[in-house]
Amino acid sequence: MEKMNNIDHPQHRIRESLAAKLILSIAALVLLGGGISWYLLISTGRDHLLKAAIEDAASYSDLVRKSTRYSMITFHRDAIQRTIEEIASRKEIDRIRIFDSKGKVFYASRRGELGSVADKKSIACAGCHKYAGGLPSIVDGGDQWSIGERRGERVLTFIAPFYNEPSCFAAECHVHPADQKVLGVLETDFSLSTVDGTIRKQTRDITLFAAVFMALIAAVLYAILNRFVLTPVSLISKGMRKVTTGDLGQRVSVASGDEMGQLADTFNTMTKELSSSRDKMADWTKALEEGIAKKTEELKRSQDKLIQAEKLASLGRLTADVAHEIRNPLTAVGGFARRLFKIAAQPKEKEYAEIMLEEVDRLEKILRDVLTFSRDTRSRLEKHDLREVADEALQIYGTLFTEQSVKLEVHTEGELLPVLIDKDQVRQAVRNLLNNAVDAMPEGGTLTLTLGEEEMQNVLYMYLRVSDTGPGILIEDLPLIFEPFFTTKKTGHGTGLGLSITRKIMEEHGGLIRAENVKGGGSSFALYFPYQSEEDSLEMKCWEFMKCGRDNDASLKCPAYPNFGRVCWAVAGTFCEGKVQGTFAQKYEDCQKCEFYNKHRRSS
């Protein structure tokens, strides 16, 4: 409560208000400057008026001396008295007295003062006796004056000496000694009531003028200050308060090119940048949330794949063990079935024996596929042209194509370069695709085998594509066709492992397999093999650049080692369409963050 009272206190509000501080400062400066000017004007005016009064007094005194000089030389006392009385009749002259050298009033405008003697401490005697305050001595040639008060008014007393001139000490009427310097003193009293009235009027006028002038100056200064400082500051202050509430679209309009205008422009630039930064932050937040959601989904898919891989690995081990256990009794059953077929005498017996042989053959084929899928294949990669593999596979299927009324078309697109493959494994993968294509066209059709090149992720691939004109693959089945034991064929016409084995072979080669429906009917399966040129094979390998340790530790499996050092991101990195298998690719989670990838991308 006490804190709130302090905030509401006027003194606190003044301390917190720029406008109040500036107004008080201006008022203080105006009062100080006006006060000094007022004092100087009044003081100067008063001094000028007093100086003028003293000059008038000196002029009157000189007039008296000159008017009475001849009468004094001729010693006409009546003429001197009349002259003094006539001059003293002026309004501004209070009285005139002439003292002789002994201080006796010899002439006076007031006849009652004739014959009186002046006090030696008075200003009239100070010129000769030097009693009063160290004023300049009239004996030394200086006039004296003083200001006193009489009957409530100020009176200026002016003292002028009568010097002993030759015409005086040589006159016959009243000869003075030649060594007497001053014969007498003229004392003239001047009333300063008129001067004081003028001073009072001047003081009043100057005071009024100063007050009006200071008020006008203060008003003009305040108007200028309010127009060019307080109003812009107030606008900026209001804008800042709105900004603190979150309104970053606030703009201040100050149409000037001075510091206030620059401050307003800076404020507008600041709010614009803050608004832009907030929008960017919002976009970053949204992108981050989307990225997190995407990463979460990817992690979930990876986890699902890992779980699936573990299941398949367990299933593979189990099926391999089971296949080995089944294979021996199945061989025995097959042997006995063939013997029964040979010794059978009745048609029914031969028919049953023949059925047994067919089922044994089918089971043996299933066992071969299971063992092939579950076996840890060791690939021996050598440079081969895919055309050789295609020609060898097509020679085997020539008779089958004729029997099934399948028309064969072979196309080559672009330059076909040799790639690193295991010829036997690739031949098996191609046979699997050819078998599926023939099975998809039981009534006959066109089988197209296309060889060519295609660039993906800065890597050149050689591909082999097998297309048919069959019914195609259901959209919902496309994501499942590479899963083990998934098949769209009738029961007894396939094991569901052909495409799974083909994908496994392609992953062992660092390549990929793609399946899609062909526009107009049919399906297409393409095998992509990464191309490694002779120049690329001579360059530094990824495991040498990244120092992952794969060249010294065989347990660190990576399909890029030791053949695909430059195209590691397509074979084992995050751009490969199989599982991410590279050590640093798994660490970075993005090949674009890899120095080795960026180095070769810039050079390519």
C-alpha positions in Angstrom: 0.0 0.0 0.0 2.9 2.3 0.8 4.5 1.6 -2.5 1.3 2.5 -4.3 1.0 5.8 -2.4 4.6 6.6 -3.4 3.7 5.9 -7.1 0.7 8.2 -6.9 2.6 11.0 -5.2 3.0 14.1 -7.5 6.7 14.2 -6.9 7.0 10.6 -8.1 4.9 11.4 -11.1 7.2 14.3 -12.0 10.3 12.1 -11.7 8.7 9.6 -14.0 7.5 12.1 -16.6 9.8 13.4 -19.3 7.3 16.1 -20.2 7.2 17.4 -16.6 11.0 17.4 -16.4 11.3 19.3 -19.6 8.6 21.8 -18.7 10.2 22.4 -15.3 13.6 22.7 -16.9 12.4 25.2 -19.5 10.5 27.2 -16.8 13.6 27.4 -14.6 15.8 28.5 -17.5 13.2 31.1 -18.6 12.8 32.4 -15.1 16.6 32.5 -14.6 17.3 34.2 -17.9 14.3 36.5 -17.5 15.3 37.4 -14.0 18.8 38.2 -14.9 17.6 40.3 -17.9 15.0 42.0 -15.7 17.6 42.9 -13.1 20.1 44.2 -15.7 17.5 46.3 -17.5 16.2 47.9 -14.3 19.7 48.5 -12.9 20.9 49.9 -16.2 17.9 52.2 -16.5 18.2 53.4 -12.9 21.9 54.2 -13.4 21.1 56.0 -16.6 18.4 58.1 -15.0 20.6 58.9 -12.0 23.5 59.8 -14.3 21.2 62.1 -16.3 20.0 63.7 -13.0 23.6 64.2 -12.0 24.5 65.7 -15.4 21.4 68.0 -15.1 22.6 69.1 -11.6 26.1 69.8 -12.9 24.5 71.8 -15.7 22.4 73.9 -13.3 25.3 74.4 -11.0 27.4 75.5 -13.9 24.6 77.8 -15.0 24.4 79.3 -11.4 28.2 79.9 -11.4 28.2 81.5 -14.8 25.1 83.6 -14.1 26.5 84.9 -10.9 30.2 85.3 -12.0 30.0 88.9 -13.2 27.8 89.9 -10.2 30.4 88.3 -7.9 33.3 90.1 -9.6 31.5 93.4 -9.3 30.1 92.4 -5.9 26.4 93.0 -6.7 24.9 90.9 -3.9 21.3 91.7 -4.8 21.8 90.6 -8.3 23.4 87.4 -7.1 20.5 86.7 -4.7 17.9 87.4 -7.4 19.6 85.1 -9.8 19.8 82.3 -7.2 16.1 82.7 -6.3 15.1 82.8 -9.9 17.0 79.6 -10.8 15.8 77.9 -7.6 12.2 78.6 -8.6 12.4 75.6 -11.0 10.4 72.6 -9.9 13.2 70.1 -9.9 15.4 72.4 -7.7 14.8 72.2 -4.0 17.2 74.9 -2.8 20.5 76.6 -3.7 23.1 77.8 -1.2 26.5 79.5 -1.6 29.0 79.1 1.2 32.1 81.3 1.7 35.4 79.8 2.5 34.5 79.7 6.2 31.4 77.7 5.7 28.9 80.5 6.2 25.8 80.7 4.0 26.5 83.8 2.0 23.6 83.4 -0.5 20.6 81.1 -0.3 17.3 80.6 -2.3 15.7 80.5 1.1 16.5 83.8 2.8 16.0 82.4 6.3 19.2 80.3 5.8 21.4 83.4 5.2 24.1 83.7 7.7 23.9 80.2 9.0 27.1 78.1 9.2 27.4 74.6 7.7 28.4 71.6 9.7 32.0 70.7 8.9 30.9 67.1 8.4 28.4 68.0 5.8 29.2 67.4 2.1 29.5 71.1 1.6 32.6 71.2 3.8 33.9 67.7 2.9 35.5 69.1 -0.2 38.0 71.2 1.8 38.1 69.3 5.1 37.9 65.7 3.8 35.7 64.6 6.7 33.1 62.6 4.8 33.8 59.1 3.5 36.9 59.8 1.4 35.1 61.6 -1.5 37.2 63.3 -4.1 38.2 66.7 -2.9 36.9 69.8 -4.7 40.2 71.3 -3.8 41.8 68.8 -6.2 39.4 69.8 -8.9 36.5 67.3 -8.4 32.8 67.9 -8.1 30.9 66.2 -5.3 27.4 64.9 -5.0 25.4 62.8 -2.6 21.8 61.5 -2.3 19.9 61.9 0.9 16.3 61.9 2.0 14.2 64.9 3.0 10.5 65.1 3.7 10.0 61.6 2.4 11.7 62.2 -0.9 15.2 61.6 -2.2 17.3 64.7 -2.8 20.4 64.9 -4.9 22.9 67.4 -3.4 25.5 68.7 -5.8 28.6 70.6 -4.7 30.5 72.9 -7.0 33.5 75.0 -5.9 34.2 78.7 -6.8 37.9 78.8 -7.6 40.0 81.9 -7.0 40.6 83.1 -10.5 42.9 86.1 -11.4 39.9 88.2 -12.0 38.8 87.6 -8.5 42.0 88.1 -6.5 42.8 91.1 -8.7 39.4 92.8 -8.3 39.3 96.0 -6.2 36.1 95.3 -4.5 37.0 92.2 -2.5 40.6 91.2 -3.1 41.4 87.7 -2.1 44.8 86.4 -1.5 46.3 84.8 -4.6 47.3 81.6 -2.7 43.7 80.9 -1.7 42.5 78.2 -4.1 38.7 77.9 -3.3 36.7 81.0 -2.5 33.4 79.3 -1.8 31.1 76.4 -2.5 27.8 76.2 -4.4 25.4 73.6 -3.0 22.4 72.8 -5.1 19.7 70.4 -3.9 17.7 68.7 -6.6 14.5 66.7 -5.9 14.6 63.2 -7.3 10.9 62.6 -7.0 10.5 62.9 -10.8 13.4 60.5 -11.4 12.2 58.1 -8.7 8.7 58.1 -10.4 10.3 57.4 -13.7 12.3 54.6 -12.2 9.2 53.1 -10.6 7.3 53.4 -13.8 10.2 51.9 -15.8 10.6 49.1 -13.2 6.8 48.4 -13.5 6.9 48.5 -17.3 10.0 46.3 -17.5 8.6 43.8 -15.0 5.4 43.6 -16.9 7.3 43.3 -20.2 9.6 40.7 -18.7 6.7 38.7 -17.4 4.8 38.8 -20.7 8.0 38.1 -22.6 8.9 35.2 -20.4 5.4 33.8 -20.6 5.5 34.2 -24.4 8.9 32.6 -24.6 7.8 29.8 -22.4 4.7 29.2 -24.5 6.6 29.2 -27.7 9.3 26.9 -26.3 6.6 24.6 -25.0 4.8 24.6 -28.3 8.1 23.8 -30.1 9.0 21.2 -27.5 5.5 19.7 -27.6 5.5 19.6 -31.4 9.0 18.3 -32.0 9.8 16.3 -28.9 6.9 15.6 -26.5 4.3 14.5 -29.1 6.8 12.1 -31.0 8.0 10.8 -27.6 4.4 10.3 -26.5 3.6 8.5 -29.8 6.6 6.3 -29.5 5.8 5.6 -25.8 2.3 4.5 -26.6 3.6 2.4 -29.4 6.1 0.7 -27.1 3.2 0.0 -24.6 1.2 -1.6 -27.4 4.3 -3.6 -28.4 4.7 -4.9 -24.9 1.1 -6.2 -25.1 2.0 -8.2 -28.2 0.8 -5.8 -31.0 3.9 -5.9 -33.2 2.1 -4.4 -36.1 2.2 -1.0 -34.3 3.7 1.8 -36.4 4.6 5.4 -35.4 4.1 8.3 -37.8 6.5 11.1 -37.2 7.0 13.3 -40.4 10.3 14.8 -39.7 13.9 14.2 -40.6 15.4 15.1 -37.3 16.4 12.8 -34.4 12.8 12.2 -33.5 12.0 11.1 -37.0 15.0 8.9 -37.0 13.9 7.4 -33.6 10.4 6.8 -35.0 11.9 5.1 -38.1 14.1 3.0 -35.9 11.1 2.1 -33.8 9.1 1.1 -36.9 12.0 -0.9 -38.2 12.4 -2.6 -34.8 8.7 -3.5 -34.7 8.8 -4.7 -38.3 11.8 -6.9 -37.6 10.2 -8.1 -34.3 7.0 -9.0 -36.2 9.1 -10.7 -38.9 11.1 -12.5 -36.3 7.9 -13.6 -34.5 6.5 -14.9 -37.8 9.7 -16.7 -38.5 9.7 -18.1 -35.0 6.1 -19.2 -35.5 7.1 -20.8 -38.8 10.2 -22.4 -37.2 7.9 -23.7 -34.4 5.5 -25.1 -36.9 8.3 -26.6 -38.9 9.9 -28.0 -35.8 6.6 -29.5 -34.8 6.1 -30.9 -38.2 9.8 -32.1 -38.1 9.2 -33.7 -34.8 6.0 -35.3 -36.0 7.9 -36.5 -39.1 10.8 -37.8 -37.1 8.4 -39.5 -34.7 6.7 -41.2 -37.6 10.0 -42.1 -39.1 11.2 -43.5 -35.8 7.9 -45.4 -35.5 8.4 -46.8 -39.0 12.0 -47.6 -38.2 10.9 -49.3 -35.0 8.3 -51.3 -36.9 10.9 -52.2 -39.5 13.3 -53.2 -36.8 10.6 -55.3 -35.1 9.7 -56.8 -38.4 13.4 -57.5 -39.2 13.8 -59.2 -35.8 10.7 -61.2 -36.5 11.9 -62.1 -39.9 15.4 -62.9 -38.6 13.9 -65.2 -36.0 11.5 -66.7 -38.6 14.4 -67.1 -41.0 16.5 -69.0 -38.4 13.5 -71.1 -37.4 12.5 -71.9 -41.0 16.1 -72.7 -41.9 16.3 -75.2 -39.1 12.9 -76.6 -40.0 13.8 -76.8 -43.6 16.9 -78.7 -42.8 14.9 -81.1 -40.6 12.2 -81.5 -43.3 14.6 -81.9 -46.2 16.0 -85.3 -45.3 12.6 -87.1 -44.8 11.2 -85.3 -47.8 14.1 -86.7 -49.9 13.2 -90.1 -48.6 9.6 -89.6 -49.4 10.5 -88.5 -52.9 12.7 -91.5 -53.5 10.0 -93.9 -52.4 7.4 -92.1 -54.5 9.6 -92.4 -57.6 10.0 -96.2 -56.9 6.2 -96.6 -56.4 5.7 -94.8 -59.7 8.0 -97.3 -61.4 6.5 -100.5 -59.9 2.9 -99.3 -59.9 0.7 -101.7 -62.1 -2.6 -100.0 -61.7 -3.5 -96.6 -63.3 -4.8 -95.4 -59.9 -1.5 -96.3 -58.3 0.5 -94.5 -61.0 -1.8 -91.4 -60.6 -1.3 -91.3 -56.8 2.5 -91.8 -57.1 2.6 -89.0 -59.7 0.7 -86.6 -57.4 3.1 -87.5 -54.6 6.1 -86.6 -56.9 4.5 -83.3 -57.9 3.9 -82.3 -54.2 7.4 -83.4 -53.3 8.8 -81.2 -56.1 6.7 -78.3 -54.9 7.9 -78.8 -51.3 11.5 -79.0 -52.4 11.1 -75.7 -54.3 9.6 -74.1 -51.2 12.5 -75.4 -49.1 15.0 -74.0 -51.6 13.4 -70.6 -51.6 13.2 -70.6 -47.8 16.8 -71.5 -47.5 17.8 -68.9 -50.1 15.9 -66.2 -48.2 17.2 -67.1 -44.8 20.8 -67.7 -45.8 23.4 -64.9 -45.1 24.5 -64.3 -48.7 28.1 -63.4 -49.5 28.2 -61.4 -52.7 31.2 -61.4 -54.9 30.9 -58.2 -56.9 32.5 -57.8 -60.3 32.1 -55.4 -63.2 29.5 -56.8 -65.7 27.2 -55.5 -68.3 23.5 -56.0 -67.5 22.9 -56.9 -71.1 24.9 -60.2 -70.6 22.7 -61.2 -67.6 19.5 -60.3 -69.5 20.6 -62.3 -72.6 21.4 -65.4 -70.5 18.1 -65.2 -68.7 16.1 -64.7 -71.9 17.7 -67.8 -73.5 16.4 -70.0 -70.7 12.8 -68.6 -71.1 12.6 -68.6 -74.9 10.6 -71.8 -75.1 8.3 -70.8 -72.2 7.5 -67.5 -73.9 6.5 -69.4 -77.0 4.4 -71.9 -75.1 2.6 -69.1 -73.2 2.1 -66.9 -76.3 4.2 -64.1 -74.7 5.7 -61.6 -77.1 9.2 -60.4 -76.1 10.5 -56.8 -76.7 13.9 -55.6 -75.6 14.8 -51.9 -75.5 18.0 -50.0 -74.5 17.8 -46.4 -73.3 21.0 -44.4 -73.1 24.5 -45.7 -72.6 24.7 -49.0 -70.7 27.8 -49.0 -68.5 29.2 -52.0 -66.5 28.2 -52.2 -62.9 29.4 -54.1 -59.8 27.2 -57.2 -59.4 27.2 -60.8 -58.4 26.2 -62.4 -61.7 24.6 -65.5 -60.3 22.5 -63.6 -57.8 21.4 -61.0 -60.3 20.5 -63.8 -62.8 18.3 -65.3 -60.1 16.6 -61.9 -59.5 15.9 -61.4 -63.2 14.5 -65.0 -63.5 12.1 -64.2 -60.6 10.8 -61.1 -62.4 10.5 -63.0 -65.7 8.5 -65.8 -63.9 6.2 -63.3 -62.3 5.6 -61.5 -65.6 4.8 -64.8 -67.4 2.5 -65.9 -64.6 0.7 -62.5 -64.8 -0.2 -63.2 -68.5 -1.7 -66.7 -68.6 -3.6 -65.9 -71.8 -0.5 -64.4 -73.4 0.7 -60.8 -73.8 3.8 -58.6 -74.3 6.8 -58.8 -72.0 9.1 -55.8 -72.3 12.6 -55.8 -71.0 14.3 -52.4 -70.9 17.9 -51.6 -70.1 19.0 -48.0 -69.4 20.5 -45.4 -67.1 19.0 -42.9 -64.7 20.5 -40.4 -62.2 19.1 -40.1 -58.6 20.6 -38.3 -55.7 23.7 -37.3 -57.7 24.4 -41.0 -58.5 24.1 -42.7 -61.8 22.2 -46.0 -61.8 21.9 -48.7 -64.5 18.5 -50.3 -64.5 16.8 -53.4 -65.8 13.0 -53.1 -66.1 10.6 -56.0 -66.8 7.1 -54.9 -67.8 4.0 -57.0 -68.6 0.6 -56.4 -70.0 -1.3 -58.4 -67.3 -4.0 -57.1 -64.9 -1.5 -55.2 -62.7 -1.3 -55.1 -59.0 -4.0 -53.8 -56.6 -3.1 -50.4 -55.1 -3.6 -51.8 -51.6 -1.2 -54.7 -52.4 1.7 -52.6 -53.7 3.2 -51.9 -50.2 3.0 -55.6 -49.3 4.3 -57.4 -52.4 7.9 -57.5 -51.1 6.9 -59.0 -47.7 7.9 -62.7 -47.2 5.2 -65.2 -48.1 2.9 -62.6 -49.5 1.5 -63.6 -52.9 -1.4 -62.8 -55.2 -1.1 -66.2 -57.0 -3.4 -69.1 -56.4 -2.5 -71.5 -53.7 0.1 -74.0 -54.9 1.4 -71.6 -57.6 4.1 -69.8 -55.6 5.8 -69.5 -52.3 5.5 -65.7 -51.8 9.3 -65.5 -51.5 10.4 -64.6 -55.0 10.1 -60.8 -54.7 11.4 -60.9 -51.1 14.5 -62.8 -52.3 14.9 -60.3 -55.2 14.8 -57.3 -52.9 17.3 -58.9 -50.6 19.6 -59.5 -53.5 19.3 -55.8 -54.6 20.0 -54.6 -51.1 23.1 -56.8 -51.0 24.2 -55.0 -54.2 23.5 -51.5 -52.7 20.7 -51.1 -55.3 16.9 -51.0 -55.1 13.8 -52.5 -56.7 10.7 -50.5 -57.6 7.3 -51.8 -58.6 4.5 -49.8 -60.2 1.4 -50.3 -62.3 1.8 -49.4 -66.0 -0.7 -46.9 -67.5 -3.0 -48.8 -69.8 -2.7 -52.1 -67.8 0.1 -54.3 -66.5 2.8 -53.9 -64.0 6.5 -53.0 -64.1 9.4 -54.1 -61.9 12.8 -52.3 -62.2 16.2 -53.3 -60.7 18.6 -50.3 -60.1 22.3 -50.8 -59.7 24.6 -47.9 -58.6 27.4 -47.1 -61.1 30.9 -46.6 -59.7 33.3 -45.2 -62.3 37.0 -45.9 -62.5 37.8 -42.3 -61.4 35.4 -42.6 -58.4 37.0 -45.9 -57.3 40.5 -44.2 -57.2 39.3 -41.3 -55.0 39.3 -41.4 -51.2 36.7 -43.8 -49.8 34.0 -42.7 -47.4 35.4 -45.0 -44.6 38.8 -43.3 -45.1 37.4 -39.8 -45.0 35.0 -40.3 -42.1 37.4 -42.7 -40.2 34.5 -44.9 -39.2 36.8 -47.9 -38.6 35.0 -50.2 -41.1 38.3 -51.0 -42.9 39.7 -52.4 -39.6 36.6 -54.0 -38.0 34.7 -56.5 -40.1 31.9 -56.6 -37.6 30.9 -53.1 -38.7 28.7 -54.1 -41.6 28.2 -51.5 -44.3 27.2 -52.4 -47.9 29.3 -49.5 -49.2 32.5 -51.3 -48.1 34.7 -51.9 -50.0 33.3 -51.1 -53.5 31.0 -48.1 -53.2 33.0 -45.4 -51.3 31.8 -42.4 -53.3 28.2 -43.4 -53.5 27.8 -44.4 -49.9 24.8 -42.1 -49.4 22.9 -44.0 -52.1 24.1 -47.5 -51.1 24.1 -47.3 -47.3 23.1 -43.7 -46.4 19.8 -41.9 -45.8 19.1 -41.6 -49.6 19.2 -45.3 -50.2 15.7 -46.9 -50.5 16.7 -49.8 -48.3 17.5 -49.6 -44.7 20.1 -47.1 -43.5 23.2 -49.2 -42.8 26.1 -46.7 -42.8 27.7 -45.9 -39.5 27.8 -42.1 -40.0 24.6 -42.1 -41.9 22.9 -43.5 -38.9 24.6 -40.9 -36.7 23.8 -37.9 -38.9 20.3 -39.0 -39.9 20.7 -36.9 -43.0 23.4 -37.4 -45.7 23.3 -33.6 -46.4 25.0 -33.0 -43.1 27.9 -35.3 -44.1 31.1 -33.6 -45.1 32.0 -36.4 -47.5 28.6 -36.1 -49.3 28.8 -32.3 -49.6 32.4 -32.6 -50.8 31.4 -34.9 -53.7 28.2 -33.1 -54.5 30.1 -29.8 -55.1 32.7 -31.5 -57.2 30.1 -33.4 -59.4 
